[in-house]
Amino acid sequence: MHVIDHLNEPYDYSSIMHYGPYAFSGSGKKTILPRKSGAERMGQRIAFSDGDIRKINKLYQCSNSVNGNSIVENDQVGF
């Protein structure tokens, strides 16, 4: 059995990692339907969602908040 750790965060339909409602559709019909209403922005590729940022902060034990529109240059992360 696989165990998934959601890091005590709700399911995030607006995550940058979530597929859009028409992903992999050959017919033009929706292939993914949300289980509850309120997921109008499913599968965006613009920026990290607030949930993405909270999970990243938890995974990397960061206490600083990050704006989803921030751009980090390579020299700022030690490359």
N, C-alpha and C positions, 0 to 999 in steps of 0.2 A: 504494500500500500504506500502511495506517495503522500507526503504531508506537505502542504503549502503554507508558508508563513507569510501572512498578509501584513505583518508588522503592526497589528491593531489598527489598520486603516480600512475604511470602507472600499468596496469595489469601485474602481475608477474608470468610468466610461470615457472620460476625457483625457486619459493617459496618452502620451505620445506613442506608446507601444501598442495601443489598442487598434485593431483593424476597423475600418469604416464599415458602414452597413451594407455596402455593395461589393465588398472585397471578394474577389474570385468569382464574380457572377458572370456567367456566359449569356444569360438571358436578360440582363438589366434589372432583375428583381433582387430584392434584399436577400442577403445570405445570413445576416446576423440581426437578430431582434433582441432588444433589451428585455430583461425579465420584469423591469418596473419602469414606469414613466419617468421623465426627467433626464433622459439620456440623449437629448437632441444633438449634442456635440460629440458624437461618437467617432473616434478614429482620427482626430486632428493631427497634423504634422507641423504645426507652427512653433510650438514651444512646449517645454515641460509643463504639465499641469501642477496645480498646488499639491495634489497627492503624490505626484512623481517626486517633487522637491522634498516633501516630508519623508518619503521612503528613502531617498538618497541620503538625506541628513541622518536618518536613523542607521542605515547600513554602514555609513562611514563615520558615525559618531561625531557629527559636526554640530556645534552649538550655534553657529552663525546662520542667519537666514540668507537665502539667495533669491534674487529676483529671477523669475522664469525667463526674462528677456536678456539676462546678463550674457556677455560674451567673454570667455576666458582665453587669453592668448597663451600659446604653448609655453613661453618662458615663465608664466605665472604658476605653472603646475609642476615645474621641475623637469621638463623635457629638454 
